Amino acid sequence: MMMKGGYLLLDSIDNEVLSNLTKSELSILQYIDNNASKVLSMSIHELSENVFSSTATILRLCKKLNFSGYSELKFVLKNNLASKKTLNSNPLSDDNILLDLYSQVENTGRLLNTKNIESVISYLLSDKKIHLFSTGITNVISEYMQRYLLAVDRSVVLYKIDKLSLDSTINFTKNDVLILVSVTGNEPSILKIARLAQSNNVPIIAIAPLTSSPLSQIANITLYFYSKERSFSNYDISNRISIFYIVDMLLEYYFYHLSNSKNNNNV
């Protein structure tokens, strides 16, 4: 298995194998990619504790990736890491930055499930009220999505998470739909909104990272993105390019279905 992009294992897995991985296995895979150096010094039991999965799940993942076991996975990981260090002697070069961004978008596209996308589009095409929540810098993406939908007369309410938005969530019903956009899947304010909605049986759509996060476990539909968390002086500076990709793809699907519907009505 040869590394072809910005990730040590994910880039070398073909789409057929990737599509057969469970959520837990995908989450383990991302952890390994994001913590390669640490994983090389971990036993399978230590990795199991860090990813909150059983050793049996890790071994099953190894088999699906065509490794004989955990030892071979670590062997390939070590070789790929060495190759990456050789190629990336200047990790901040333009080529390496672009390659990393491209890999995040490409791998996000490979994670997306057509059935889930169509389910989200069906909600957007319905008469249900759409409520959009996010936090921090990610609000820019939510506002972007709202403005495009408003441009075609699809009403979407965008919330700043405060006491008023919490009070509103309490009154949501099955006629409402929540879209929650999260960089980590663990933001306390987002989770509080999700749990309030869940208690009222409100459909929840999450755009969340490929991890076994509380948000993805609560949501009815999760659109996963692949990214690397980054921080500087305790500030989150993770890029949101994969989230933009998902939002733009949803908008394109929605506009396509909307256009087809109007054309059929004019026939």
C-alpha atoms as an extended CHARMM CRD file, in Angstrom:
* protein
*
       267  EXT
         1         1  MET       CA              0.0000000000        0.0000000000        0.0000000000  PROA      1               0.0000000000
         2         2  MET       CA              1.5850000000        3.2510000000       -1.1290000000  PROA      2               0.0000000000
         3         3  MET       CA              0.7220000000        6.6720000000        0.1870000000  PROA      3               0.0000000000
         4         4  LYS       CA             -0.5580000000        8.8820000000       -2.6190000000  PROA      4               0.0000000000
         5         5  GLY       CA             -1.7710000000       11.9600000000       -0.7710000000  PROA      5               0.0000000000
         6         6  GLY       CA             -1.8490000000       13.7750000000        2.5400000000  PROA      6               0.0000000000
         7         7  TYR       CA             -2.9880000000       10.8190000000        4.6860000000  PROA      7               0.0000000000
         8         8  LEU       CA             -0.9800000000        7.7810000000        5.6640000000  PROA      8               0.0000000000
         9         9  LEU       CA             -3.6350000000        5.0780000000        5.3180000000  PROA      9               0.0000000000
        10        10  LEU       CA             -6.8930000000        6.5500000000        4.0480000000  PROA      10              0.0000000000
        11        11  ASP       CA             -5.4400000000        7.7400000000        0.7280000000  PROA      11              0.0000000000
        12        12  SER       CA             -4.2850000000        4.2210000000       -0.1320000000  PROA      12              0.0000000000
        13        13  ILE       CA             -7.6360000000        2.5090000000        0.4780000000  PROA      13              0.0000000000
        14        14  ASP       CA             -9.8390000000        1.9390000000       -2.5470000000  PROA      14              0.0000000000
        15        15  ASN       CA            -13.4560000000        3.0700000000       -2.5260000000  PROA      15              0.0000000000
        16        16  GLU       CA            -14.9260000000       -0.4340000000       -2.3720000000  PROA      16              0.0000000000
        17        17  VAL       CA            -13.0340000000       -1.2470000000        0.8370000000  PROA      17              0.0000000000
        18        18  LEU       CA            -13.8290000000        2.1670000000        2.3050000000  PROA      18              0.0000000000
        19        19  SER       CA            -17.5650000000        1.7850000000        1.6620000000  PROA      19              0.0000000000
        20        20  ASN       CA            -17.5950000000       -1.4640000000        3.6570000000  PROA      20              0.0000000000
        21        21  LEU       CA            -16.1070000000        0.0520000000        6.8110000000  PROA      21              0.0000000000
        22        22  THR       CA            -18.3740000000        0.7280000000        9.7780000000  PROA      22              0.0000000000
        23        23  LYS       CA            -18.5540000000        4.0880000000       11.5710000000  PROA      23              0.0000000000
        24        24  SER       CA            -16.3580000000        2.7190000000       14.3590000000  PROA      24              0.0000000000
        25        25  GLU       CA            -13.7760000000        1.4230000000       11.8980000000  PROA      25              0.0000000000
        26        26  LEU       CA            -13.7130000000        4.7350000000       10.0170000000  PROA      26              0.0000000000
        27        27  SER       CA            -13.2540000000        6.5800000000       13.2930000000  PROA      27              0.0000000000
        28        28  ILE       CA            -10.3130000000        4.3310000000       14.2290000000  PROA      28              0.0000000000
        29        29  LEU       CA             -8.8140000000        4.8880000000       10.7920000000  PROA      29              0.0000000000
        30        30  GLN       CA             -8.9280000000        8.6580000000       11.1830000000  PROA      30              0.0000000000
        31        31  TYR       CA             -7.4030000000        8.4350000000       14.6540000000  PROA      31              0.0000000000
        32        32  ILE       CA             -4.5120000000        6.3790000000       13.2710000000  PROA      32              0.0000000000
        33        33  ASP       CA             -3.9580000000        8.8410000000       10.4200000000  PROA      33              0.0000000000
        34        34  ASN       CA             -4.0120000000       11.8480000000       12.7450000000  PROA      34              0.0000000000
        35        35  ASN       CA             -1.8220000000       10.2370000000       15.4280000000  PROA      35              0.0000000000
        36        36  ALA       CA              0.5070000000        8.0420000000       13.3930000000  PROA      36              0.0000000000
        37        37  SER       CA              3.6660000000        8.6290000000       15.4440000000  PROA      37              0.0000000000
        38        38  LYS       CA              1.8620000000        7.8480000000       18.6960000000  PROA      38              0.0000000000
        39        39  VAL       CA              0.1620000000        4.7600000000       17.2830000000  PROA      39              0.0000000000
        40        40  LEU       CA              3.5240000000        3.2820000000       16.2710000000  PROA      40              0.0000000000
        41        41  SER       CA              4.4600000000        3.0340000000       19.9550000000  PROA      41              0.0000000000
        42        42  MET       CA              1.0550000000        1.7300000000       21.0760000000  PROA      42              0.0000000000
        43        43  SER       CA              0.0630000000       -1.8390000000       21.7050000000  PROA      43              0.0000000000
        44        44  ILE       CA             -3.2960000000       -2.9020000000       20.3420000000  PROA      44              0.0000000000
        45        45  HSD       CA             -4.7180000000       -2.6400000000       23.8700000000  PROA      45              0.0000000000
        46        46  GLU       CA             -3.4510000000        0.9420000000       24.2260000000  PROA      46              0.0000000000
        47        47  LEU       CA             -4.9490000000        1.8830000000       20.8680000000  PROA      47              0.0000000000
        48        48  SER       CA             -8.1910000000        0.2380000000       21.9360000000  PROA      48              0.0000000000
        49        49  GLU       CA             -8.3450000000        2.4510000000       25.0280000000  PROA      49              0.0000000000
        50        50  ASN       CA             -7.6270000000        5.6050000000       23.0230000000  PROA      50              0.0000000000
        51        51  VAL       CA            -10.2710000000        4.9850000000       20.3560000000  PROA      51              0.0000000000
        52        52  PHE       CA            -12.8750000000        3.5520000000       22.7700000000  PROA      52              0.0000000000
        53        53  SER       CA            -13.2450000000        0.3970000000       20.6920000000  PROA      53              0.0000000000
        54        54  SER       CA            -12.4810000000       -3.2430000000       21.3390000000  PROA      54              0.0000000000
        55        55  THR       CA             -9.3300000000       -4.9770000000       20.1480000000  PROA      55              0.0000000000
        56        56  ALA       CA            -11.6140000000       -7.2130000000       18.0710000000  PROA      56              0.0000000000
        57        57  THR       CA            -12.8610000000       -4.1450000000       16.1670000000  PROA      57              0.0000000000
        58        58  ILE       CA             -9.2780000000       -3.0440000000       15.4890000000  PROA      58              0.0000000000
        59        59  LEU       CA             -8.3350000000       -6.5060000000       14.2300000000  PROA      59              0.0000000000
        60        60  ARG       CA            -11.4370000000       -6.6020000000       12.0410000000  PROA      60              0.0000000000
        61        61  LEU       CA            -10.3650000000       -3.2610000000       10.5540000000  PROA      61              0.0000000000
        62        62  CYS       CA             -6.8860000000       -4.6650000000        9.8780000000  PROA      62              0.0000000000
        63        63  LYS       CA             -8.3960000000       -7.6240000000        8.0140000000  PROA      63              0.0000000000
        64        64  LYS       CA            -10.6430000000       -5.3720000000        5.9280000000  PROA      64              0.0000000000
        65        65  LEU       CA             -7.5600000000       -3.3410000000        4.9620000000  PROA      65              0.0000000000
        66        66  ASN       CA             -5.8880000000       -6.5920000000        3.8400000000  PROA      66              0.0000000000
        67        67  PHE       CA             -3.3750000000       -6.6580000000        6.6850000000  PROA      67              0.0000000000
        68        68  SER       CA             -2.5830000000       -9.9200000000        8.4490000000  PROA      68              0.0000000000
        69        69  GLY       CA             -2.9860000000       -8.1450000000       11.7760000000  PROA      69              0.0000000000
        70        70  TYR       CA             -2.1390000000       -5.0930000000       13.8600000000  PROA      70              0.0000000000
        71        71  SER       CA              1.6250000000       -5.6280000000       13.5230000000  PROA      71              0.0000000000
        72        72  GLU       CA              1.4820000000       -5.4200000000        9.7300000000  PROA      72              0.0000000000
        73        73  LEU       CA             -0.6870000000       -2.3040000000        9.9110000000  PROA      73              0.0000000000
        74        74  LYS       CA              1.9730000000       -0.6480000000       12.0930000000  PROA      74              0.0000000000
        75        75  PHE       CA              4.7160000000       -1.8030000000        9.7130000000  PROA      75              0.0000000000
        76        76  VAL       CA              2.9920000000       -0.1800000000        6.7160000000  PROA      76              0.0000000000
        77        77  LEU       CA              2.1770000000        2.8960000000        8.7920000000  PROA      77              0.0000000000
        78        78  LYS       CA              5.8500000000        3.2540000000        9.7490000000  PROA      78              0.0000000000
        79        79  ASN       CA              6.9770000000        2.9830000000        6.1140000000  PROA      79              0.0000000000
        80        80  ASN       CA              4.3620000000        5.4800000000        4.9400000000  PROA      80              0.0000000000
        81        81  LEU       CA              5.3280000000        7.8860000000        7.7060000000  PROA      81              0.0000000000
        82        82  ALA       CA              8.9910000000        7.6470000000        6.6980000000  PROA      82              0.0000000000
        83        83  SER       CA              8.0530000000        8.2470000000        3.0470000000  PROA      83              0.0000000000
        84        84  LYS       CA              5.9610000000       11.2540000000        3.9890000000  PROA      84              0.0000000000
        85        85  LYS       CA              8.8080000000       12.7630000000        6.0180000000  PROA      85              0.0000000000
        86        86  THR       CA             11.1360000000       12.3390000000        3.0380000000  PROA      86              0.0000000000
        87        87  LEU       CA              8.6610000000       13.9290000000        0.6320000000  PROA      87              0.0000000000
        88        88  ASN       CA              7.7210000000       16.6680000000        3.0720000000  PROA      88              0.0000000000
        89        89  SER       CA             11.1590000000       18.0020000000        3.9320000000  PROA      89              0.0000000000
        90        90  ASN       CA              9.4710000000       21.3980000000        3.7020000000  PROA      90              0.0000000000
        91        91  PRO       CA              5.9880000000       20.7400000000        5.1920000000  PROA      91              0.0000000000
        92        92  LEU       CA              4.8810000000       24.3370000000        4.6040000000  PROA      92              0.0000000000
        93        93  SER       CA              5.5890000000       24.3270000000        0.8800000000  PROA      93              0.0000000000
        94        94  ASP       CA              2.7610000000       25.3450000000       -1.4480000000  PROA      94              0.0000000000
        95        95  ASP       CA              2.5570000000       21.8440000000       -2.9280000000  PROA      95              0.0000000000
        96        96  ASN       CA              2.2420000000       20.1330000000        0.4520000000  PROA      96              0.0000000000
        97        97  ILE       CA             -0.3990000000       22.5450000000        1.7210000000  PROA      97              0.0000000000
        98        98  LEU       CA             -2.4600000000       22.1140000000       -1.4500000000  PROA      98              0.0000000000
        99        99  LEU       CA             -2.0240000000       18.3360000000       -1.3170000000  PROA      99              0.0000000000
       100       100  ASP       CA             -3.2640000000       18.2230000000        2.2650000000  PROA      100             0.0000000000
       101       101  LEU       CA             -6.3220000000       20.3610000000        1.4800000000  PROA      101             0.0000000000
       102       102  TYR       CA             -7.0730000000       18.3110000000       -1.6180000000  PROA      102             0.0000000000
       103       103  SER       CA             -6.8390000000       15.0850000000        0.3880000000  PROA      103             0.0000000000
       104       104  GLN       CA             -9.3040000000       16.3770000000        2.9810000000  PROA      104             0.0000000000
       105       105  VAL       CA            -11.8770000000       17.2460000000        0.3130000000  PROA      105             0.0000000000
       106       106  GLU       CA            -11.3050000000       14.0650000000       -1.6930000000  PROA      106             0.0000000000
       107       107  ASN       CA            -11.6310000000       11.8170000000        1.3350000000  PROA      107             0.0000000000
       108       108  THR       CA            -14.7180000000       13.6880000000        2.5320000000  PROA      108             0.0000000000
       109       109  GLY       CA            -16.3040000000       12.9950000000       -0.8440000000  PROA      109             0.0000000000
       110       110  ARG       CA            -15.5070000000        9.3100000000       -0.4750000000  PROA      110             0.0000000000
       111       111  LEU       CA            -17.1730000000        9.2230000000        2.9430000000  PROA      111             0.0000000000
       112       112  LEU       CA            -20.4700000000       10.7100000000        1.8030000000  PROA      112             0.0000000000
       113       113  ASN       CA            -23.4050000000        8.3540000000        1.5340000000  PROA      113             0.0000000000
       114       114  THR       CA            -25.7760000000        8.9810000000       -1.3810000000  PROA      114             0.0000000000
       115       115  LYS       CA            -28.7620000000        7.7120000000        0.6080000000  PROA      115             0.0000000000
       116       116  ASN       CA            -28.0430000000       10.2100000000        3.3980000000  PROA      116             0.0000000000
       117       117  ILE       CA            -27.6460000000       13.0480000000        0.9100000000  PROA      117             0.0000000000
       118       118  GLU       CA            -30.9850000000       12.2410000000       -0.7070000000  PROA      118             0.0000000000
       119       119  SER       CA            -32.6210000000       12.1100000000        2.7340000000  PROA      119             0.0000000000
       120       120  VAL       CA            -31.3280000000       15.6010000000        3.5340000000  PROA      120             0.0000000000
       121       121  ILE       CA            -32.5500000000       16.8970000000        0.1680000000  PROA      121             0.0000000000
       122       122  SER       CA            -36.0010000000       15.4180000000        0.8010000000  PROA      122             0.0000000000
       123       123  TYR       CA            -36.1940000000       17.4520000000        4.0170000000  PROA      123             0.0000000000
       124       124  LEU       CA            -35.1460000000       20.6110000000        2.1640000000  PROA      124             0.0000000000
       125       125  LEU       CA            -37.8110000000       19.9700000000       -0.4830000000  PROA      125             0.0000000000
       126       126  SER       CA            -40.4960000000       19.3390000000        2.1370000000  PROA      126             0.0000000000
       127       127  ASP       CA            -42.6900000000       21.8270000000        4.0020000000  PROA      127             0.0000000000
       128       128  LYS       CA            -40.8280000000       21.2560000000        7.2570000000  PROA      128             0.0000000000
       129       129  LYS       CA            -39.2130000000       24.2250000000        8.9690000000  PROA      129             0.0000000000
       130       130  ILE       CA            -35.4170000000       24.1430000000        8.7430000000  PROA      130             0.0000000000
       131       131  HSD       CA            -33.3660000000       25.4000000000       11.7010000000  PROA      131             0.0000000000
       132       132  LEU       CA            -29.6090000000       25.8360000000       11.3340000000  PROA      132             0.0000000000
       133       133  PHE       CA            -27.1900000000       25.8690000000       14.2790000000  PROA      133             0.0000000000
       134       134  SER       CA            -23.4110000000       26.2140000000       14.5350000000  PROA      134             0.0000000000
       135       135  THR       CA            -20.8280000000       27.9850000000       16.6790000000  PROA      135             0.0000000000
       136       136  GLY       CA            -17.8230000000       30.2760000000       16.2890000000  PROA      136             0.0000000000
       137       137  ILE       CA            -16.1610000000       30.6330000000       12.8950000000  PROA      137             0.0000000000
       138       138  THR       CA            -18.4010000000       27.8900000000       11.5040000000  PROA      138             0.0000000000
       139       139  ASN       CA            -21.2910000000       30.3770000000       11.6370000000  PROA      139             0.0000000000
       140       140  VAL       CA            -19.8550000000       31.8420000000        8.4260000000  PROA      140             0.0000000000
       141       141  ILE       CA            -20.5990000000       28.5700000000        6.6150000000  PROA      141             0.0000000000
       142       142  SER       CA            -24.0960000000       28.3590000000        8.0900000000  PROA      142             0.0000000000
       143       143  GLU       CA            -24.8390000000       31.9150000000        6.9860000000  PROA      143             0.0000000000
       144       144  TYR       CA            -23.5310000000       31.0600000000        3.5150000000  PROA      144             0.0000000000
       145       145  MET       CA            -25.9250000000       28.1010000000        3.3220000000  PROA      145             0.0000000000
       146       146  GLN       CA            -28.8580000000       30.1360000000        4.6090000000  PROA      146             0.0000000000
       147       147  ARG       CA            -28.3270000000       32.9610000000        2.0960000000  PROA      147             0.0000000000
       148       148  TYR       CA            -28.2340000000       30.6090000000       -0.8800000000  PROA      148             0.0000000000
       149       149  LEU       CA            -31.4200000000       28.8570000000        0.2310000000  PROA      149             0.0000000000
       150       150  LEU       CA            -33.2020000000       32.1430000000        0.9160000000  PROA      150             0.0000000000
       151       151  ALA       CA            -32.2720000000       33.2350000000       -2.6180000000  PROA      151             0.0000000000
       152       152  VAL       CA            -34.5570000000       30.4830000000       -3.9660000000  PROA      152             0.0000000000
       153       153  ASP       CA            -37.2720000000       31.1760000000       -1.3830000000  PROA      153             0.0000000000
       154       154  ARG       CA            -36.4240000000       28.2520000000        0.8910000000  PROA      154             0.0000000000
       155       155  SER       CA            -36.9230000000       29.5690000000        4.4020000000  PROA      155             0.0000000000
       156       156  VAL       CA            -34.1440000000       28.6530000000        6.8440000000  PROA      156             0.0000000000
       157       157  VAL       CA            -33.7640000000       30.0800000000       10.3350000000  PROA      157             0.0000000000
       158       158  LEU       CA            -30.1670000000       30.6250000000       11.4490000000  PROA      158             0.0000000000
       159       159  TYR       CA            -29.5240000000       30.7570000000       15.1950000000  PROA      159             0.0000000000
       160       160  LYS       CA            -26.8720000000       32.1430000000       17.4400000000  PROA      160             0.0000000000
       161       161  ILE       CA            -26.7490000000       29.7030000000       20.3150000000  PROA      161             0.0000000000
       162       162  ASP       CA            -28.0400000000       31.5270000000       23.3810000000  PROA      162             0.0000000000
       163       163  LYS       CA            -30.9350000000       31.2900000000       25.8420000000  PROA      163             0.0000000000
       164       164  LEU       CA            -33.4170000000       32.3430000000       23.1540000000  PROA      164             0.0000000000
       165       165  SER       CA            -32.3360000000       29.5690000000       20.7930000000  PROA      165             0.0000000000
       166       166  LEU       CA            -32.5270000000       27.0350000000       23.6290000000  PROA      166             0.0000000000
       167       167  ASP       CA            -36.0510000000       28.1880000000       24.4530000000  PROA      167             0.0000000000
       168       168  SER       CA            -37.0070000000       27.8790000000       20.7780000000  PROA      168             0.0000000000
       169       169  THR       CA            -35.6590000000       24.3320000000       20.5740000000  PROA      169             0.0000000000
       170       170  ILE       CA            -37.8920000000       23.2250000000       23.4340000000  PROA      170             0.0000000000
       171       171  ASN       CA            -40.9230000000       24.0730000000       21.2820000000  PROA      171             0.0000000000
       172       172  PHE       CA            -39.7520000000       22.2600000000       18.1410000000  PROA      172             0.0000000000
       173       173  THR       CA            -41.8840000000       19.3740000000       16.8530000000  PROA      173             0.0000000000
       174       174  LYS       CA            -41.7730000000       16.7010000000       14.1460000000  PROA      174             0.0000000000
       175       175  ASN       CA            -42.6140000000       19.4800000000       11.6780000000  PROA      175             0.0000000000
       176       176  ASP       CA            -39.1870000000       20.9960000000       12.3050000000  PROA      176             0.0000000000
       177       177  VAL       CA            -35.7530000000       19.8220000000       11.1550000000  PROA      177             0.0000000000
       178       178  LEU       CA            -32.4340000000       20.7350000000       12.7620000000  PROA      178             0.0000000000
       179       179  ILE       CA            -29.1730000000       21.0190000000       10.8540000000  PROA      179             0.0000000000
       180       180  LEU       CA            -26.2510000000       21.1240000000       13.2830000000  PROA      180             0.0000000000
       181       181  VAL       CA            -22.8030000000       21.9690000000       11.9120000000  PROA      181             0.0000000000
       182       182  SER       CA            -19.9250000000       21.0520000000       14.2070000000  PROA      182             0.0000000000
       183       183  VAL       CA            -16.1400000000       21.0550000000       13.8450000000  PROA      183             0.0000000000
       184       184  THR       CA            -15.5970000000       18.6060000000       16.7110000000  PROA      184             0.0000000000
       185       185  GLY       CA            -18.9520000000       16.9250000000       17.3490000000  PROA      185             0.0000000000
       186       186  ASN       CA            -18.4000000000       17.6810000000       21.0290000000  PROA      186             0.0000000000
       187       187  GLU       CA            -19.3610000000       21.3380000000       21.5390000000  PROA      187             0.0000000000
       188       188  PRO       CA            -21.4830000000       21.4500000000       24.7330000000  PROA      188             0.0000000000
       189       189  SER       CA            -23.8760000000       24.0790000000       23.3470000000  PROA      189             0.0000000000
       190       190  ILE       CA            -24.4990000000       22.1010000000       20.1430000000  PROA      190             0.0000000000
       191       191  LEU       CA            -25.0270000000       18.8970000000       22.1280000000  PROA      191             0.0000000000
       192       192  LYS       CA            -27.5250000000       20.6260000000       24.4120000000  PROA      192             0.0000000000
       193       193  ILE       CA            -29.5360000000       21.7500000000       21.3760000000  PROA      193             0.0000000000
       194       194  ALA       CA            -29.3470000000       18.2330000000       19.9140000000  PROA      194             0.0000000000
       195       195  ARG       CA            -30.5500000000       16.5490000000       23.0980000000  PROA      195             0.0000000000
       196       196  LEU       CA            -33.4510000000       18.9770000000       23.5090000000  PROA      196             0.0000000000
       197       197  ALA       CA            -34.5320000000       18.3000000000       19.9310000000  PROA      197             0.0000000000
       198       198  GLN       CA            -34.0920000000       14.5610000000       20.3630000000  PROA      198             0.0000000000
       199       199  SER       CA            -36.4240000000       14.5940000000       23.3810000000  PROA      199             0.0000000000
       200       200  ASN       CA            -39.1370000000       16.0420000000       21.0970000000  PROA      200             0.0000000000
       201       201  ASN       CA            -38.4570000000       13.5330000000       18.2940000000  PROA      201             0.0000000000
       202       202  VAL       CA            -37.2450000000       16.3120000000       15.9970000000  PROA      202             0.0000000000
       203       203  PRO       CA            -35.2430000000       15.0330000000       12.9760000000  PROA      203             0.0000000000
       204       204  ILE       CA            -31.5790000000       15.9880000000       13.3930000000  PROA      204             0.0000000000
       205       205  ILE       CA            -29.0610000000       16.3220000000       10.5640000000  PROA      205             0.0000000000
       206       206  ALA       CA            -25.4400000000       16.6580000000       11.6320000000  PROA      206             0.0000000000
       207       207  ILE       CA            -22.4410000000       17.7670000000        9.6100000000  PROA      207             0.0000000000
       208       208  ALA       CA            -19.6630000000       16.4340000000       11.7890000000  PROA      208             0.0000000000
       209       209  PRO       CA            -16.1060000000       15.0490000000       11.7160000000  PROA      209             0.0000000000
       210       210  LEU       CA            -15.3640000000       11.3800000000       11.2350000000  PROA      210             0.0000000000
       211       211  THR       CA            -15.1890000000       10.4590000000       14.9040000000  PROA      211             0.0000000000
       212       212  SER       CA            -17.3750000000        8.5760000000       17.3440000000  PROA      212             0.0000000000
       213       213  SER       CA            -18.6840000000       11.8820000000       18.6600000000  PROA      213             0.0000000000
       214       214  PRO       CA            -21.7670000000       12.3520000000       20.8460000000  PROA      214             0.0000000000
       215       215  LEU       CA            -23.3660000000       14.4580000000       18.1030000000  PROA      215             0.0000000000
       216       216  SER       CA            -23.1070000000       11.7430000000       15.4560000000  PROA      216             0.0000000000
       217       217  GLN       CA            -24.6550000000        9.2790000000       17.8990000000  PROA      217             0.0000000000
       218       218  ILE       CA            -27.6270000000       11.5870000000       18.5500000000  PROA      218             0.0000000000
       219       219  ALA       CA            -28.2790000000       12.6650000000       14.9530000000  PROA      219             0.0000000000
       220       220  ASN       CA            -30.6840000000       10.8230000000       12.6650000000  PROA      220             0.0000000000
       221       221  ILE       CA            -28.4490000000       11.5780000000        9.6810000000  PROA      221             0.0000000000
       222       222  THR       CA            -24.7470000000       12.4150000000        9.8360000000  PROA      222             0.0000000000
       223       223  LEU       CA            -22.7490000000       13.7150000000        6.8930000000  PROA      223             0.0000000000
       224       224  TYR       CA            -19.1500000000       13.0650000000        7.8420000000  PROA      224             0.0000000000
       225       225  PHE       CA            -16.1690000000       15.1470000000        6.8150000000  PROA      225             0.0000000000
       226       226  TYR       CA            -12.4900000000       14.3290000000        7.0660000000  PROA      226             0.0000000000
       227       227  SER       CA            -10.2270000000       16.9610000000        8.5890000000  PROA      227             0.0000000000
       228       228  LYS       CA             -7.2780000000       17.5740000000       10.8520000000  PROA      228             0.0000000000
       229       229  GLU       CA             -7.8190000000       19.5480000000       14.0320000000  PROA      229             0.0000000000
       230       230  ARG       CA             -5.3980000000       22.4360000000       14.4960000000  PROA      230             0.0000000000
       231       231  SER       CA             -4.9830000000       24.9830000000       17.2510000000  PROA      231             0.0000000000
       232       232  PHE       CA             -2.7750000000       27.9830000000       17.9310000000  PROA      232             0.0000000000
       233       233  SER       CA             -2.4790000000       29.5380000000       21.3930000000  PROA      233             0.0000000000
       234       234  ASN       CA             -5.5720000000       27.5360000000       22.4260000000  PROA      234             0.0000000000
       235       235  TYR       CA             -7.5920000000       28.9210000000       19.4920000000  PROA      235             0.0000000000
       236       236  ASP       CA             -9.2180000000       26.5310000000       17.0330000000  PROA      236             0.0000000000
       237       237  ILE       CA             -7.7150000000       27.1950000000       13.5960000000  PROA      237             0.0000000000
       238       238  SER       CA             -8.8710000000       23.9810000000       11.9150000000  PROA      238             0.0000000000
       239       239  ASN       CA             -9.7420000000       24.6680000000        8.2890000000  PROA      239             0.0000000000
       240       240  ARG       CA            -13.3760000000       24.2640000000        7.2540000000  PROA      240             0.0000000000
       241       241  ILE       CA            -12.8520000000       23.4220000000        3.5910000000  PROA      241             0.0000000000
       242       242  SER       CA            -14.4760000000       19.9780000000        3.9390000000  PROA      242             0.0000000000
       243       243  ILE       CA            -17.5600000000       21.5000000000        5.5850000000  PROA      243             0.0000000000
       244       244  PHE       CA            -17.8460000000       24.0130000000        2.7410000000  PROA      244             0.0000000000
       245       245  TYR       CA            -17.5970000000       21.0940000000        0.3240000000  PROA      245             0.0000000000
       246       246  ILE       CA            -20.5330000000       19.2820000000        1.9680000000  PROA      246             0.0000000000
       247       247  VAL       CA            -22.6640000000       22.4320000000        2.1150000000  PROA      247             0.0000000000
       248       248  ASP       CA            -21.9710000000       23.2860000000       -1.5330000000  PROA      248             0.0000000000
       249       249  MET       CA            -22.7660000000       19.7390000000       -2.5840000000  PROA      249             0.0000000000
       250       250  LEU       CA            -26.0950000000       19.8340000000       -0.7130000000  PROA      250             0.0000000000
       251       251  LEU       CA            -26.9390000000       23.1460000000       -2.3640000000  PROA      251             0.0000000000
       252       252  GLU       CA            -26.1200000000       21.7810000000       -5.8150000000  PROA      252             0.0000000000
       253       253  TYR       CA            -28.2880000000       18.6960000000       -5.2110000000  PROA      253             0.0000000000
       254       254  TYR       CA            -31.1180000000       20.8490000000       -3.9030000000  PROA      254             0.0000000000
       255       255  PHE       CA            -31.0000000000       23.2910000000       -6.8300000000  PROA      255             0.0000000000
       256       256  TYR       CA            -30.9420000000       20.3630000000       -9.2650000000  PROA      256             0.0000000000
       257       257  HSD       CA            -34.0300000000       18.7400000000       -7.7180000000  PROA      257             0.0000000000
       258       258  LEU       CA            -35.7770000000       22.1000000000       -7.4670000000  PROA      258             0.0000000000
       259       259  SER       CA            -35.1220000000       22.8310000000      -11.1350000000  PROA      259             0.0000000000
       260       260  ASN       CA            -36.3610000000       19.3930000000      -12.2090000000  PROA      260             0.0000000000
       261       261  SER       CA            -39.5060000000       19.8000000000      -10.1360000000  PROA      261             0.0000000000
       262       262  LYS       CA            -40.3060000000       23.1640000000      -11.7430000000  PROA      262             0.0000000000
       263       263  ASN       CA            -39.6460000000       21.8080000000      -15.2360000000  PROA      263             0.0000000000
       264       264  ASN       CA            -41.9850000000       18.8700000000      -14.6230000000  PROA      264             0.0000000000
       265       265  ASN       CA            -44.7030000000       21.2120000000      -13.3780000000  PROA      265             0.0000000000
       266       266  ASN       CA            -44.4090000000       23.2650000000      -16.5640000000  PROA      266             0.0000000000
       267       267  VAL       CA            -44.8880000000       20.2570000000      -18.8300000000  PROA      267             0.0000000000
